[in-house]
Amino acid sequence: MSAPLEQPLALITGGARGIGRAIVERLCEDGFATIILDREQEAGTALAGELSDQGHNARFEPIDLADHDGIRELVARLPTPTVLVNNAGVFDNKPFFELEGGDFTRMMNINVTALFLLSQAVARRMRPGGRIINIASRVFLGARNHAHYVASKAAVVGLTRAMAMELLPSGIMVNAVAPGAVATEMVATQSDEARAALLALQPTGKLAAPADIANAVAFLASPRTDFIYGQVLMVDGGKSLGGGLGL
Ligand SMILES: NC(=O)c1ccc[n+]([C@@H]2O[C@H](COP(=O)([O-])OP(=O)(O)OC[C@H]3O[C@@H](n4cnc5c(N)ncnc54)[C@H](O)[C@@H]3O)[C@@H](O)[C@H]2O)c1
């Protein structure tokens, strides 16, 4: 009799709500055990409970990605995953002339430095066949009123490519997904004006659903997907085409 197949494990940061939650749900459906890493204890615990009740293997581990020492300690006591999804991120709107150095430091600490530290700690232990999937954003191409966020997501794209090169010899595939505007709290908490402006720029006339982003992540996480390194998969409803949808 052949030995039972080990269930692959996926770690998903920011998995308690929004895009992260959709990724957790989708990877569970696809047969992964999942660990939800988030600072939102109540939502994370509730989601893990819901998924476990449905027969999935899901658990929650609290983490504040601003605590960089805590990242290493957490990874040291977690089982080694097959897939790491760096999804957690923070966003805010501030015009260029109002931005201060501290705004950059706070944004970079979560969106970039924590992503790097977690990836490094996990990659040290990952076996060949491992996958790291970074959630960037279409804004790396440029956007108004949040230069610090744009810069952080451009850094995620750069890191994705650098990591893909350095981790390829270890058999680890690193890629990024770059969503356009997605219907989550991150967008819901914007002003009516800001949300209307987002919709006006959307060729599809609607925002992406979190599941649209989860589909792309599931593709990159699938053991059937191979030979793709350092790519940025745009899931933005055509927005990055530059508005040239007519003649
Ligand atoms: N919503 C969009 O339109 C959109 C577009 C492009 C890219 N993104 C990116 O997708 C990712 C998810 O976005 P979302 O819309 O689901 O956001 P969200 O704000 O709804 O959820 C983010 C999750 O990350 C967690 N998180 C934030 N900071 C954390 C920290 N310091 N430690 C631990 N957990 C932390 C939050 O608790 C939350 O559960 C982010 O990286 C975001 O930049 C979102």
The ligand as an SDF file (V2000), in Angstrom:
LIG
                    3D

 44 48  0  0  0  0  0  0  0  0999 V2000
   -8.1870   46.2310   -2.4200 N   0  0  0  0  0  0  0  0  0  0  0  0
   -7.5480   46.6580   -3.4960 C   0  0  0  0  0  0  0  0  0  0  0  0
   -8.1120   47.3790   -4.3340 O   0  0  0  0  0  0  0  0  0  0  0  0
   -6.1110   46.2440   -3.7640 C   0  0  0  0  0  0  0  0  0  0  0  0
   -5.5770   46.5390   -5.0180 C   0  0  0  0  0  0  0  0  0  0  0  0
   -4.2650   46.1660   -5.2980 C   0  0  0  0  0  0  0  0  0  0  0  0
   -3.5240   45.5240   -4.3420 C   0  0  0  0  0  0  0  0  0  0  0  0
   -4.0660   45.2640   -3.1190 N   0  0  0  0  0  0  0  0  0  0  0  0
   -3.1980   44.5790   -2.1580 C   0  0  0  0  0  0  0  0  0  0  0  0
   -3.8120   43.3650   -1.7710 O   0  0  0  0  0  0  0  0  0  0  0  0
   -3.4480   43.0420   -0.4280 C   0  0  0  0  0  0  0  0  0  0  0  0
   -4.7080   42.7970    0.4000 C   0  0  0  0  0  0  0  0  0  0  0  0
   -5.5300   43.9410    0.3090 O   0  0  0  0  0  0  0  0  0  0  0  0
   -7.0400   43.9790    0.8600 P   0  0  0  0  0  0  0  0  0  0  0  0
   -7.7770   44.9130   -0.0220 O   0  0  0  0  0  0  0  0  0  0  0  0
   -7.5580   42.6190    1.0990 O   0  0  0  0  0  0  0  0  0  0  0  0
   -6.7720   44.7540    2.2480 O   0  0  0  0  0  0  0  0  0  0  0  0
   -7.5670   44.7250    3.6240 P   0  0  0  0  0  0  0  0  0  0  0  0
   -7.1590   45.9810    4.3260 O   0  0  0  0  0  0  0  0  0  0  0  0
   -9.0180   44.4440    3.4250 O   0  0  0  0  0  0  0  0  0  0  0  0
   -6.9030   43.4550    4.3580 O   0  0  0  0  0  0  0  0  0  0  0  0
   -5.5480   43.4730    4.7020 C   0  0  0  0  0  0  0  0  0  0  0  0
   -5.2780   42.3940    5.7330 C   0  0  0  0  0  0  0  0  0  0  0  0
   -3.9120   42.5030    6.1210 O   0  0  0  0  0  0  0  0  0  0  0  0
   -3.8270   42.5300    7.5280 C   0  0  0  0  0  0  0  0  0  0  0  0
   -2.6970   43.3310    7.9570 N   0  0  0  0  0  0  0  0  0  0  0  0
   -2.4330   44.6270    7.6710 C   0  0  0  0  0  0  0  0  0  0  0  0
   -1.3430   45.0370    8.3380 N   0  0  0  0  0  0  0  0  0  0  0  0
   -0.9040   43.9760    9.0640 C   0  0  0  0  0  0  0  0  0  0  0  0
    0.1620   43.7860    9.9720 C   0  0  0  0  0  0  0  0  0  0  0  0
    0.9700   44.7860   10.3320 N   0  0  0  0  0  0  0  0  0  0  0  0
    0.3280   42.5610   10.5160 N   0  0  0  0  0  0  0  0  0  0  0  0
   -0.5020   41.5520   10.2210 C   0  0  0  0  0  0  0  0  0  0  0  0
   -1.5550   41.6860    9.3950 N   0  0  0  0  0  0  0  0  0  0  0  0
   -1.7540   42.8930    8.8220 C   0  0  0  0  0  0  0  0  0  0  0  0
   -5.1400   43.1820    7.9880 C   0  0  0  0  0  0  0  0  0  0  0  0
   -5.4410   42.8730    9.3400 O   0  0  0  0  0  0  0  0  0  0  0  0
   -6.1300   42.5960    7.0040 C   0  0  0  0  0  0  0  0  0  0  0  0
   -6.6530   41.3540    7.4430 O   0  0  0  0  0  0  0  0  0  0  0  0
   -2.6040   44.2260    0.0750 C   0  0  0  0  0  0  0  0  0  0  0  0
   -1.2400   43.9310   -0.0780 O   0  0  0  0  0  0  0  0  0  0  0  0
   -3.0040   45.3430   -0.8820 C   0  0  0  0  0  0  0  0  0  0  0  0
   -1.9820   46.3200   -0.9720 O   0  0  0  0  0  0  0  0  0  0  0  0
   -5.3490   45.6030   -2.8100 C   0  0  0  0  0  0  0  0  0  0  0  0
  1  2  1  0
  2  3  2  0
  2  4  1  0
  4  5  1  0
  4 44  2  0
  5  6  2  0
  6  7  1  0
  7  8  2  0
  8  9  1  0
  8 44  1  0
  9 10  1  0
  9 42  1  0
 10 11  1  0
 11 12  1  0
 11 40  1  0
 12 13  1  0
 13 14  1  0
 14 15  2  0
 14 16  1  0
 14 17  1  0
 17 18  1  0
 18 19  2  0
 18 20  1  0
 18 21  1  0
 21 22  1  0
 22 23  1  0
 23 24  1  0
 23 38  1  0
 24 25  1  0
 25 26  1  0
 25 36  1  0
 26 27  1  0
 26 35  1  0
 27 28  2  0
 28 29  1  0
 29 30  1  0
 29 35  2  0
 30 31  1  0
 30 32  2  0
 32 33  1  0
 33 34  2  0
 34 35  1  0
 36 37  1  0
 36 38  1  0
 38 39  1  0
 40 41  1  0
 40 42  1  0
 42 43  1  0
M  CHG  2   8   1  16  -1
M  END
$$$$
